[in-house]
Amino acid sequence: MPEHLEETDAAYKVYLYIFYVCGAIMLGITVFGFYHSTIEWLENGTYVMGEVIHNTTIPFENFARLSTWLFFSSIIGWYCVSRIGWKRTVAGKISSRRMALLQLMLLGLLIISLYEVLYNFTVLNAKISAGVINGVVPDIDRLYVAYPDANAPWNLVFATKVFLAALLISAHAFYLSTRPRKILK
């Protein structure tokens, strides 16, 4: 049994179609979020990054938020890409210099994503704890941090999900880039 997925395998088309669906979901959510953030910016001069995406539920109330769909589809989409695009990265098709640069870039993204996940989770925890200590249980879905720009703060739950997806994808990509290259027949 072959170790890698080939274009002739039935599963190849499944991964390809799932990737297209994930891409459409990510594009749709991004356009929706950009549109509503632009409107909020034009009306108020400020917006909370990811708040409209995090606070919109699909397909019905209290089911799944757009931020969860974005998180899910980006990770599933990445996995499909890694399965269908494996030939482009094996058997010396990427020079050792480019592979070294790619690995360093992926390691950098991995470190930055790890830091951002820990930072956002810590700030989220601190805001929840501060609210509880003051006797007010905060609306966790509306907590934000005014960093790096006070005019464009980030919704903390959205930021945590986005950077967690980036952490998982960059970690998987780094792992795949360090595996020994296979010889194609």
KAZIBEL-V154097 format. One record per residue. N is the residue number from 1. RES is the residue in one small letter. PHI is phi in radians with two decimals (999 if undefined). D_CENTER is the distance of its C-alpha to the mean C-alpha in whole Angstrom. Layout:
n:res:phi:d_center
N:RES:PHI:D_CENTER
N:RES:PHI:D_CENTER
//
This chain:
n:res:phi:d_center
1:m:999:33
2:p:-1.16:31
3:e:-1.36:28
4:h:-2.01:25
5:l:-1.31:25
6:e:-1.91:27
7:e:-1.07:27
8:t:-1.47:30
9:d:-1.24:28
10:a:-1.10:28
11:a:-1.16:24
12:y:-1.00:23
13:k:-1.15:24
14:v:-1.07:22
15:y:-1.07:19
16:l:-1.13:19
17:y:-1.18:20
18:i:-1.10:17
19:f:-1.04:14
20:y:-1.08:16
21:v:-1.11:16
22:c:-1.09:12
23:g:-1.08:12
24:a:-1.14:15
25:i:-1.09:13
26:m:-1.10:10
27:l:-1.12:13
28:g:-1.06:15
29:i:-1.15:12
30:t:-1.12:12
31:v:-1.12:16
32:f:-1.00:16
33:g:-1.14:15
34:f:-1.11:16
35:y:-1.06:19
36:h:-1.21:20
37:s:-1.18:19
38:t:-1.13:21
39:i:-1.08:24
40:e:-1.08:23
41:w:-1.10:24
42:l:-1.17:27
43:e:-1.39:28
44:n:-1.98:28
45:g:1.38:27
46:t:-2.70:24
47:y:-2.74:21
48:v:-1.83:18
49:m:-1.01:14
50:g:1.51:12
51:e:-1.16:16
52:v:-1.16:17
53:i:-1.21:13
54:h:-1.29:13
55:n:-1.66:17
56:t:-1.82:17
57:t:-1.86:18
58:i:-2.46:18
59:p:-1.52:21
60:f:-2.57:23
61:e:-0.96:23
62:n:1.13:22
63:f:-1.75:20
64:a:-2.33:16
65:r:-1.45:14
66:l:-1.04:12
67:s:-1.13:9
68:t:-1.23:10
69:w:-1.10:10
70:l:-1.12:7
71:f:-1.02:5
72:f:-1.08:8
73:s:-1.21:8
74:s:-1.21:5
75:i:-1.27:7
76:i:-1.12:10
77:g:-1.05:10
78:w:-1.10:9
79:y:-1.07:12
80:c:-1.08:14
81:v:-1.08:14
82:s:-1.17:15
83:r:-1.38:18
84:i:-1.54:19
85:g:-1.87:19
86:w:-1.13:21
87:k:-1.13:24
88:r:-1.27:23
89:t:-1.98:22
90:v:-1.95:25
91:a:1.01:29
92:g:1.28:29
93:k:-1.27:27
94:i:-1.95:25
95:s:-1.11:28
96:s:-1.11:28
97:r:-1.16:27
98:r:-1.15:24
99:m:-1.12:23
100:a:-1.09:24
101:l:-1.13:22
102:l:-1.09:19
103:q:-1.11:19
104:l:-1.14:20
105:m:-1.10:17
106:l:-1.12:14
107:l:-1.11:16
108:g:-1.08:16
109:l:-1.09:12
110:l:-1.08:12
111:i:-1.15:15
112:i:-1.09:13
113:s:-1.12:10
114:l:-1.07:12
115:y:-1.02:15
116:e:-1.12:12
117:v:-1.09:11
118:l:-1.11:15
119:y:-1.07:16
120:n:-1.12:14
121:f:-1.17:15
122:t:-1.14:19
123:v:-1.11:19
124:l:-1.04:18
125:n:-1.06:21
126:a:-1.12:23
127:k:-1.17:23
128:i:-1.13:24
129:s:-1.09:26
130:a:-1.09:28
131:g:-1.16:28
132:v:-1.16:30
133:i:-1.10:32
134:n:-1.39:33
135:g:1.50:34
136:v:-2.12:31
137:v:-1.38:28
138:p:-1.30:26
139:d:-1.34:23
140:i:-1.01:20
141:d:-1.26:18
142:r:-1.96:20
143:l:-1.31:20
144:y:-2.50:18
145:v:-2.20:19
146:a:-1.50:21
147:y:-2.41:19
148:p:-1.50:19
149:d:-2.24:21
150:a:-1.12:23
151:n:-1.43:23
152:a:-2.40:19
153:p:-1.20:18
154:w:-1.87:15
155:n:-1.15:15
156:l:-1.20:14
157:v:-1.20:13
158:f:-1.04:10
159:a:-1.08:9
160:t:-1.11:9
161:k:-1.15:7
162:v:-1.11:4
163:f:-1.30:6
164:l:-1.17:6
165:a:-1.08:3
166:a:-1.10:4
167:l:-1.12:8
168:l:-1.11:8
169:i:-1.17:7
170:s:-1.18:10
171:a:-1.14:12
172:h:-1.15:13
173:a:-1.12:13
174:f:-1.12:15
175:y:-1.04:17
176:l:-1.09:18
177:s:-1.27:19
178:t:-1.68:22
179:r:-1.21:23
180:p:-1.05:26
181:r:-1.27:27
182:k:-1.65:29
183:i:-1.64:32
184:l:-1.48:31
185:k:-1.73:35
//
